[in-house]
Amino acid sequence: MSKVPVTLYQIADAEIRRCIEDYLDLTKLTINLADINSEILEDERKRTILLAGLGVYGKTLSANEAYEEWKRRQAIPFDLEAAITFGVYRNIRQSGIDFLDYVDQQTKGFTDFNPEFIQKNPYLLPILQHISGIFSKSSLKKQIGSVSDTLISKPAAQRLSKLLQERVIPDSVNKGEILKRLESTLEGIVRDLVGRVLLESIVDSALRNLGLSFQREGEYTSLAGVIYDFRADFVLPNSKEPLAFIEVRKSSSRHASLYAKDKMFSAINWKGKNAKLLAVLVVDGEWTKETLRVMANVFDYVVPIGRVPYLAETLKAYLEGDDSKLKWLIEFRITPVISSSTENKEEK
C-alpha cells in the first residue's frame, strides 16, 4: 500500500463527516426521505446511507434496485446511527486490512520489528498491539510505557520492538484473527465518534450550509439564565447577544422522562432571562409521544434530527427578523421575600 500516515481514528472521523454531509444532502433532495427516486441513488454513498438506515447491509445494489428496496421498506423506521456508521465501519475495516498488509511487508513477514520503523509510524500502533497478542491499551502501556497512535518515543519504540520480537512467531501469525481482534478497537472508535460527532455535526453542517453565525458549547463561556449560567450545545449568533439556542439529545424510551425534565429546565432558565430567545430541541432515538408533547409546551421547536436542514431555514428567518417564529415567552423571576416586620420598621 502507499503509506497513509493518519490514524484509524482520523480516517473514521473524516468518513463520518463525509457521511453526515451526504445524509443532509439526501434529506433535502428527498423531503426528509419521503420522496426517493433512483436518480438520487446513483450516488454510492447516499445509496449506502439509505439502505443501511433501512436495515439492508452488505448487498451490492444498483440505484434501481435500491429504489425498489426502499419502496418495500417504507414502514420501517429509519435508523440514523446505522445509516451513518455502516459506511464508516466499512472504510476503517479496509484501512485496517491495508495497515496490516503494510506491516507484513515492512517487517518481512513479521520477522523484523525495527524500532525506527515503529517510532516513525505510530498510526500502526493498534495493529502492532494486536499482533503482539495484547488486547487492551492499558496492558500495553504497562509493558512499554505511555504511547499513542500519534506519538511513540524512541525508548517506547525499542521496548515495543523487543516485545514483538519475543512474542511473535511469524509462521503462526493469522491475519484473520488479528483483524477479528482489531474489531474491538474499531467499535470503540465508532462509538466515540457517534457520541462526540454524529448528532451535533449534523446540526453544525446544516447551520453552516446556510451561512448562519453560531457558537458551539466549547467556544463560549456560558449563556445567562435566571437560576444559573451554563452552556447550550449551540447558541446563535453568539452568547453575548443570543437570539436562539439549540440542545441536541438522543434518548431511549426508558430515559425520556428524565432527559425531558433536564432539557425543559434549561429552556425555562434561559428563556426566562432572555425574552426573545428562541428555544430549539433536536431529538433522536425513542422519545415517548407524551414527553415530546410536554416539551413542545416549553421549546419553540422540537424537531427530529432528519428535519434539521429545514430547521436551519427557520432559524435563518428568525435571525433576520421574522418574530413569528417565536412561540413562547417565559416570564420567570426570583426575588427575595420582604417580611411584614421589615416593612413596618421601614414605615416607622
N, C-alpha and C positions, 0 to 999 in steps of 0.2 A: 504494500500500500504506500501511497505518498503520505509522508508524515504530516499529521494534523495536530499540532501541539496545543490542543484545547481539551479540557476535561469532559468526562461524560456528563457532568452536571451542566457545564456551559452549553454543550450540544443539546441537551434536553431543554434547557431554558430557552435557547433560540428557537427550537422547534415548537415549543408550546406557545410561544408568542406568535409565530407564523400561523399556527392552527387557530389561534384566537382571532387574528385578523381575517382569516378566511371564513371562520364561523360568523363573524359580524357581517361580512360582506354577503354571505349566504342568507342570513336572516333578512337583510334589506332587500335582496333580489327576489326573495320568495315570500314576502309579507309574513315574516316570522314562521317560516317553514310550512306555510299553508298553501302556497301556490308553486309547487315544484314543476319543472319541465326538464326534459332530457338535455336541452342545450346548456343549461346551467351546470349540469352534472358532467359535462365534458372535462371540467377541471378535476384532476385526480384527487387533490387534497379535499376539495369540497365534497366530492363523491364519498370519500372515505369517512369524513366527518358525519355526513348524513346517515350512512349505513351503520356506522358504529353506534351512533346515538339511538338507532332503532334495534340494536342488538344483532346486527349482521357483521360477523367478524371473519377476517381471513379469506373471504371469497374475492376472486378477481372478476369483477363485473364490468360490463361496458356501461356507458351512460344510459342507454335504453333499458338495459337490464336493471340498473339501479333505480331508474324511474318506476319500472314495474314493481320492484320490491317495495318502494315507498308506498305505492298505491295499495299494496297488500297489507301494509302495517300501519295505516294511518291512525288506528285507535290506540296504538302502543305509545305510552308517554316517552318523550324524547329524553334520553339520559345525557345531559351535557357533559358530565365528567368523563363518561366512557367515550363520548364523541371526540373530545379533545385529546384524551390521553392515549387512545389506541394508536394514533399516528406517532406520538412521542415514543411510546414503547417500541414500536417497530423501528424507528430511527435509531434509538440508542442501543437496541439489541444488535443491529447491524454494525454499529460503531464498536460494540464490544467484541464482535467477531473479528473485525478489522484490526483492532488493537491486539487481540490475542495472536493473530497471524503475524503481525509485525514483531511482537516479542519472540515468537518462534523463529522468525527469520534472523533477527538481530542477535539472538543468543545461540545461534547454530543448533537449533533443535533442543532448546532448553538445557544446554550443556555449559554455557559460559555467561554468567550473570555479572558483567563488568560493572564495577561501582560507578565509573564515569558515565556509562550509558544510563544507569538508574538515576543518577543525580540530574542529568540533562533532560530526562523525560519523566518528570514527576506525575504527569497526567496518566501514566500507565500504572500507577500505584494500585488501583483496585484489581487489575489483572495480576500483578505480581503477588499481591496479598493472597488471592485465591489459588494461584499456582503453588504458593508455599503451604497451602493447607490450613492457613489461619483464617478463621471465618468472621472474626469481628475486628473492627478498627482498634478498639481498646486493647485487645490481646496483642495486636501487632505493635502498638505503641509501648507496651510493657517490655517488649523484647528488643526494640530497636530505637526507642525514644520518640519524640514528637515529630510527626511527618504529616504531610498533606499531599493532595494531588496537584497542588500548585508550587510546593517547595519541599525539597528533600536536601538536607545539609550533607556535606561531604562525609562526616562521621556516620550519619544515619545511613547513607548510601552504602558505605563499607559494611556496616552491620547487617543491612538487608541483603547485600551480596553474599556475605558469609552464611547467613541463614538459609538463603535459597540453595547455595551450593551443598549445604549439609542435608537439606530436607528433600530436594527434588531428585527423583530418579527419572532421567529423561525418557527411558523406554516405557515408563509407567504413566506418563502424562496423558490424560484423557481429555481432549479439548471439550467434548460434550459435557463431561462432568464439571469442568471449570466454568463453562458458560451457565450451567444449571446453578452452580453456587453463586455466580455473579448476579443472578436474578434477584436475590435479596437486596443487593446494593442498588440495583436499578429501581426496584419497588420503593426503596427509601427515598431515592432522588425524586421520583414522580410524586410520591405522597407529599414531600416537602414543597414541591412546586405548585401542586394543587392548592395546598393551604396558603401559600405565600403569594402566588401569582395569579391563579386562574380567574376567579370571580372579579377581583379588583382590577386586573389587567383588561378585562372585557369592558368595564366601565371607563377606565383610563383611555382606552383606544377609541371608544365611542365619543368621548368628550373632545379628544384631540382631533378627530376627523372633522368636527365642526368648528375647530379653532377656538374652543372655549378656554378661558383662563380659570385655573383651579390650583389648589394645593392639596397634596396627599398628606396623610397622617404624619409621616416622618419629616415633612417640610415646613411645619409651623409649630409654635409652642402650645397654643390652646385656643379654643373657641369659647367665648364668655357665656356663662349660664347664670341662672338665678341661684342655684344651690352651690355649684362649684364649676370651675373651668376645666374642661378636658377636650380631647380631640375627636373629631369625626373622621371617618375614612376619607372623605373628600369635603372640601369647602370651596364654594365658588363666590366671587372670583378670588377672594383671599380672606384670611382670618381677621384682618383689621376692619374691613368693610364687607362683612358676609351678607350675601343675598340668598344663598341656598347651601344646604349640606346634604350629603349622601352617606347613608350607612348601608353596608353590604353584609348580608348574613345568610349562610346556608344552615338549614335546620333539619331535624328529623321530627316526626310527629311526637315522639317521646319528650323532646326538649322544647317544643314550640312555645308552650305557655311561658316557660322561664325566660326564653330569649325575647319573647314579645314584651314582657314586663320591663326588661332591661332596656330595650330599644325605645319603648314608649316614654320611659323616664327621661332618656336622653333627649327625645324630641320636645317634651314639655319643658325641660330645663333650658334648652337653647331657645326655643320659640318664645318662652316666657320672658326672656331677656331681650330678644331681637324681634320686634313686632312684624317686620316684613320678611322674616326668614322662611324660605320655602323648605319644607322637610320632606326628604325622599328616602324611602326604604327599598332597596333592591334585594329580592329574595330568590333563593333556590332551595331545592330539597322538599321534604314532606311537611310543609306547614299545614295545620288544620284550617278548614274554612272559617271557623269561628274566630280563630286567632287573627287571621288576615283581616276579617271584617272589623274586629275591635281596633286593630292598628290603623285601619283606614279612618277611624274617628280622631286620630291624632296627627298622622302623617298626611301631607297634602297629596302625596303619590306613594302607592305601594305597588311595585312593578316587578314582574318576573324577569330574570336575567336575560331571557330571549328578547325582551322588548326594549332593551337599553338603547339601541340606536334611535328609536322613536322618542324615548325619554330625553335624550340629548337635544332633540329638536325643541321639546317643550322647555327645557332649561334655557336654551338659547333665546327663545321668545321672551321668557321671564326676565332674563338679564338685560334684554333690550327694551324692557319697559311694559310688557304685557302683564298687568296686575291681575288679570282674570285667572291666571294660573294658580294664584294663592287661594287656598280654600279655607284654612283655619287660622284664626287669630287667637292666641292663648294669652290671657291676662293672668299673670301669676306673680304675686308679691309676697314677700315675707317681711313683716315689720314687728318690732317689739311691742309687747303689751304694756300700756301705762296704767298702773294700778290706781284705784279711786283715792287712796290715801296720798299718793303722789300728786294727783290732780288737785286735792283740797289744799295741800301745802302751797302749791303754785298759785292758787287763787288768793290765799291769805297773803 
